[in-house]
Amino acid sequence: MSNKYLWWQRGIIYQVYPRSFMDGYGDGIGDLRGVAARLDYLQWLGVDAIWISPFYQSPMADFGYDVSDYKGIHPMFGTDEDFDDLISKAHEREIRVILDFVPNHTSEEHPWFVESRSSRGNPKRDWYLWADPAPDGGPPNNWLSVFGGGAWEWDEATEQYYYHAYLKEQPDLNWRKPEVQKEMLDTMRFWLDRGVDGLRVDVIWHMIKDDQLRDNPPNPDHEPSMSPFESLLPVYTTDRPEVHDVVAMMRGVLDEYDERMMIGEMYLPTERLVTYYGKNGEGVHMPHNLQLIVMPWDARRIAATIDTYEGALPPGAWPNWVLGNHDKPRLATRVGPGQARVAAVLLLTLRGTPTLYYGDEIGMHAVDIPPDKVQDPWEKNVPGLGLGRDPSRTPMQWDGTPNAGFCPADVEPWLPVADDYEENNVQAESEDPESMLSLYRRLISLRRDEPALAVGSYAPVVTPGDLLAYVRENDGRKFLIVLNLGHEAQTFDPDERVFRGRVILGTHLDRDGEALAGALSVRGDEGLVVELTS
Ligand code: GLC
């Protein structure tokens, strides 16, 4: 494929949630040795890079997103040798490794915070966001924590509040402080020097807060079923203009190296999202485009989102798409098993780097977690609204043996294994040409073979109802993608032009090779890739 494109532009990224991917130590919790043991699978699947959620030292209040040592590996996940071994084995297989970097907040047990809270006069006091009480003695303003409750925690000993966007065990760093910037940028270099190919930056849009601590306004669209955090619009706590200076500093570090990249996590509408590409190459390489995860599964809305995004990308910006992650409901449960196959075709034929979430390629669904097995602090803080993330973090299903081959049969995995693991697992699906896994493999292989799909242009085709259609093209090779996002059959018959070609891939195997001249009938829950001759 053309060398004009970098690995993260041509490639496919696969997110590994290390607690749940593969247990290499036999304690019921996944780890780095487990990831290394499954690299052959990832190579067989055909992905180009893995993004691994945090495995650093942490008290695990938020399962590793509360870091107490940015340069140390939690013994539960392995040793420095395990890490080096994983990097070298991944690179031998031409799989790049992207780490999760969590710069917005530390753990309350990080030595910096321990010092910071020790006294008002401590030199690290303003490495975090401390503020005096409001005149009534309450919190300095109305800011809320994403995970429920207020965002300010009172510190009895020093009689001030500190700000935490997430748990109170996750105090936010003060990124306006040059010493904080220096330490954190050096941490990036530490991992890049160890051979890491990229960083996924956690909650990058949160990194700077309003320095006047202004109240967030009420959200007029808030409904009781929504998270309490969403009762306010976080306009003074997220997406502040100065965050772009921080992003530029981080980008500067990546640019000290060859072909390293940075993904930024952000839940923002298109017009805000694209600002993170930055001016003059100073931004995030890929501001994660999480829109398909949070929007209704509706053909017209998705078409509008794709076209708006395509139209809003600044010159030189590389698009990307994500359909699932460790924070949101499982794709197969959200859209249903039939549509999950259509979604796979969408993700792997859109223009822009796809990120797959582990297990989606075998159609893993949300697993009901009994109350006594709940792990996620969000569910514990705000129960009953379906915000808990455990159902999307259950052990990967490798085979039909007890515990699905994730951990030894006589060990209890940290979260329950889905009860359909005997049929729904990598081994069984790899032997079934009609399985979800076989569909993903065919799609990935086609995308890797066809520059038109990996890096080609995108053009929408106007279609009504539940159909979504577009053409990808590169160097004279053209593919028409027609997806039925509904359950009823539809006819694809655009007025504006006549397409001719042959189906080369579909959600259902029986369409392969079918000739297309003009109209095309598309069954419910069906997606087709047509190689065009005109
Ligand atoms: C990000 C992570 C999420 C974590 C939160 C706080 O949104 O993806 O898992 O809980 O940041 O670090």
Residues whose N, C-alpha, C, O or C-beta is under 5 A from the ligand:
A	BS01	GLC	D62 Y65 Y166 D202 V203 D327
